[in-house]
Amino acid sequence: MDKADTTARPETRRRPQKRDTAATRLALLHAAVAEFTEFGYEGGRVDRIAKNAGVNKQLVYHHFGSKADLYRATLEEVYREIREREQQLHLDELEPEDAMRALIGFSFDYLSEHPEFVTLLNDENRMEAYHLKMSDKIADMHSPLVQIIEETLDRGVAVGIFNNRFDPVDLYLSIAGLTFFYFANRHTLSVIFNRDMTTARHMQQRRAHIIDFVLSSLRS
């Protein structure tokens, strides 16, 4: 009968999994968007953000430094997303009027699909853009958008479709104002005018009106 093998086998040690830094940071940003949307900057809590992101609270400070820094990064993230989606429209590949129609429609649809964008910007405006003033990214994010609007306007003027009365920044502000105002105020407006402005039918009507309004002002 063979003797039992009493040779000690070396214990297999598991290597600690390397933390995915990018994924952790993104999870924290997504949790921060939800937290600050619901509770605002003042009411938002770092411990809840960490819990909802599934990480240790200290990782929030490791990645972002402070609650204020995290809030600024949250604003940068929501702006980055909308600017990135606008680039995916490939407006330079469309005819000028089609390009402008696509941009206006997208601006309306994005706010419809992302109410958190409206809420966060309202909160930051209430604080007079205190956190955005500390950002070194926001201005650069908007430069490509202004450039593509300017190029679209120039193409339209060149073929005789658009007039040349509009500055690209002023035009962007008008588009943003028409779309943002509706989503920021539609509940109060529903009460004021005794008309439910939150229905799908009214939203489509409003969307079509804004597109027609802006294009009418641009046509030569």
Secondary structure, 3 states (H helix, E strand, C coil): CCCCCCCCCCCCCCCCCCCCHHHHHHHHHHHHHHHHHHHHHHHCCHHHHHHHHCCCHHHHHHHHCCHHHHHHHHHHHHHHHHHHHHHCCCHHHCCHHHHHHHHHHHHHHHHHHCHHHHHHHHHHHHCCCCCHHHCCCHHHHHHHHHHHHHHHHHHHHHCCCECCCCCHHHHHHHHHHHHHHHHHHHHHHHHHCCCCCCCHHHHHHHHHHHHHHHHHHHEC
